[in-house]
Amino acid sequence: MHVAKRIPALVSALALVLSVAAPAVAEMKIALIIPQKLIAKSKAGQEAAEKLKAKKEAAQKKLDAKAEEVKKQEEDARKRLMMLSADEKKKVGEDLERQQRDGQRMKEDLERELQKAEQEILGTVNQFLGKVITEFGEANGYDLILDAQAVVYFSETPDVTDAVIKLADSQYKKQ
C-alpha cells in the first residue's frame, strides 16, 4: 500500500524533472557521425585499409605456397605409392599428415597475426579520429556528437561526417 501511495508523487516528480530538463535538451547542439563513412573516406582510414589489405595478401601468398607444397608432396607420394614397402608407405603417410597439420597451424597463426595487426592499425586510426571528432565538437560548439549506428532515427541535418573527414584529412600526416 505504501508503494501505491507513492506512485502519484513519483509521477509528479518525474513530470517536473522532465519539464525542467526539456528546454535544456532542446538547446543542446547535437551532431552525428557515420563511422563507416568516416573510416572509408578519410585518408587515415584509407591508409589503414591499404595496410590491412597488404598484410592479408602477404598472408594468403604464404598459405598458397604451403598448400602448393603439400599438394606436390601428395602427388609425389601417390606416384611412388606402388613402389613403396608398407613401412615406407606408413612413413610417407605420416609425413603428409604432419605437413597438413603444419599448414593448418600456419593458417591459424597467420589469422591470429592478422587479427592483432587489424586491432593495432584500427586502434591507432580510431584514436586519431576520436581526437579529431573531439576537436571538431569543441571548435564548433557541439554539446554531443553521437555514433549514428546507435541512433534509431535522425535527419541528415546533424550528420557532420563530411566536415570531420575534411578536418581529419587536413591533420593527417603519413608516418
ZIGIFEN-V58277 format. One record per residue. N is the residue number from 1. PHI is phi in whole degrees, -180 to 180 (* if undefined). OMEGA is omega in whole degrees, -180 to 180 (* if undefined). BURIAL is + if it has 24 or more other C-alpha atoms within 12 Angstrom, else -. Layout:
<<N & PHI & OMEGA & BURIAL> <N & PHI & OMEGA & BURIAL>>
This chain:
<<1 & * & 179 & -> <2 & -61 & -179 & -> <3 & -66 & -179 & -> <4 & -63 & 179 & -> <5 & -74 & -177 & -> <6 & -83 & -176 & -> <7 & -58 & 179 & -> <8 & -60 & 179 & -> <9 & -67 & 178 & -> <10 & -65 & 178 & -> <11 & -63 & 178 & -> <12 & -64 & 179 & -> <13 & -65 & 179 & -> <14 & -63 & 178 & -> <15 & -62 & 179 & -> <16 & -64 & 180 & -> <17 & -62 & -180 & -> <18 & -66 & -180 & -> <19 & -69 & 178 & -> <20 & -79 & -176 & -> <21 & -79 & -176 & -> <22 & -57 & 178 & -> <23 & -63 & 179 & -> <24 & -67 & 178 & -> <25 & -67 & -180 & -> <26 & -64 & -179 & -> <27 & -88 & -180 & -> <28 & -70 & 176 & -> <29 & -97 & -173 & -> <30 & -119 & 177 & +> <31 & -135 & 178 & +> <32 & -125 & 176 & +> <33 & -121 & 174 & +> <34 & -101 & -172 & +> <35 & -58 & -179 & +> <36 & -61 & 180 & -> <37 & -67 & -180 & -> <38 & -61 & -179 & +> <39 & -72 & -177 & +> <40 & -70 & -173 & -> <41 & -106 & 179 & -> <42 & -84 & 179 & +> <43 & -60 & -180 & +> <44 & -62 & 180 & +> <45 & -67 & 180 & +> <46 & -66 & 178 & +> <47 & -65 & 178 & +> <48 & -62 & 179 & +> <49 & -63 & 178 & -> <50 & -65 & 179 & -> <51 & -62 & -180 & -> <52 & -65 & 179 & +> <53 & -62 & 179 & -> <54 & -63 & 179 & -> <55 & -65 & 179 & -> <56 & -66 & 179 & -> <57 & -65 & 178 & -> <58 & -63 & 179 & -> <59 & -65 & -180 & +> <60 & -65 & 177 & -> <61 & -62 & 178 & -> <62 & -62 & -180 & -> <63 & -64 & 180 & +> <64 & -63 & 179 & -> <65 & -63 & 179 & -> <66 & -65 & 179 & -> <67 & -64 & 178 & -> <68 & -65 & 178 & -> <69 & -61 & 180 & -> <70 & -64 & -180 & +> <71 & -62 & 179 & -> <72 & -63 & 179 & -> <73 & -65 & 178 & +> <74 & -64 & 179 & +> <75 & -64 & 178 & -> <76 & -62 & -180 & -> <77 & -64 & 179 & -> <78 & -62 & 180 & -> <79 & -66 & -177 & -> <80 & -88 & -172 & -> <81 & -54 & -177 & -> <82 & -66 & -175 & -> <83 & -93 & -175 & -> <84 & -93 & 175 & -> <85 & -77 & -179 & -> <86 & -61 & 179 & -> <87 & -65 & 179 & -> <88 & -66 & 177 & -> <89 & -61 & 179 & -> <90 & -63 & -180 & -> <91 & -64 & 179 & -> <92 & -63 & 178 & +> <93 & -61 & 178 & -> <94 & -65 & 178 & -> <95 & -63 & 179 & -> <96 & -64 & 178 & +> <97 & -61 & 179 & -> <98 & -63 & 178 & -> <99 & -62 & 179 & -> <100 & -66 & 177 & -> <101 & -63 & 178 & -> <102 & -61 & 178 & -> <103 & -63 & 179 & +> <104 & -66 & 177 & -> <105 & -62 & 179 & -> <106 & -61 & 179 & -> <107 & -61 & 180 & +> <108 & -64 & 179 & -> <109 & -63 & 180 & -> <110 & -64 & 178 & +> <111 & -63 & 177 & -> <112 & -64 & 178 & -> <113 & -61 & 179 & -> <114 & -65 & 178 & +> <115 & -62 & 179 & -> <116 & -64 & 179 & -> <117 & -63 & 179 & -> <118 & -63 & 178 & +> <119 & -63 & -179 & -> <120 & -66 & -177 & -> <121 & -66 & -180 & +> <122 & -68 & 177 & +> <123 & -63 & 178 & -> <124 & -64 & 180 & -> <125 & -65 & -180 & +> <126 & -64 & 178 & +> <127 & -64 & 178 & -> <128 & -61 & -178 & +> <129 & -67 & 176 & +> <130 & -62 & 177 & +> <131 & -65 & 180 & -> <132 & -64 & 180 & +> <133 & -63 & 178 & +> <134 & -61 & 179 & +> <135 & -61 & 179 & -> <136 & -61 & -180 & +> <137 & -61 & -180 & +> <138 & -65 & -178 & -> <139 & -68 & -176 & -> <140 & -107 & 174 & -> <141 & 72 & 178 & -> <142 & -83 & 176 & -> <143 & -87 & -173 & -> <144 & -154 & 172 & -> <145 & -123 & -175 & +> <146 & -108 & 171 & +> <147 & -76 & -177 & +> <148 & -61 & 179 & +> <149 & -66 & -177 & -> <150 & -91 & -177 & -> <151 & -110 & -178 & -> <152 & -72 & -179 & -> <153 & -144 & 171 & -> <154 & -158 & 174 & -> <155 & -81 & -179 & -> <156 & -69 & -175 & -> <157 & -55 & -176 & -> <158 & -82 & -179 & +> <159 & -75 & -178 & +> <160 & -110 & -176 & +> <161 & -57 & -178 & +> <162 & -62 & 179 & +> <163 & -66 & 179 & +> <164 & -69 & 177 & +> <165 & -60 & 179 & +> <166 & -61 & 179 & -> <167 & -65 & -179 & +> <168 & -62 & -179 & +> <169 & -65 & 179 & +> <170 & -71 & -179 & -> <171 & -95 & -174 & -> <172 & -74 & 177 & -> <173 & -121 & 177 & -> <174 & -68 & -177 & -> <175 & -96 & * & ->>
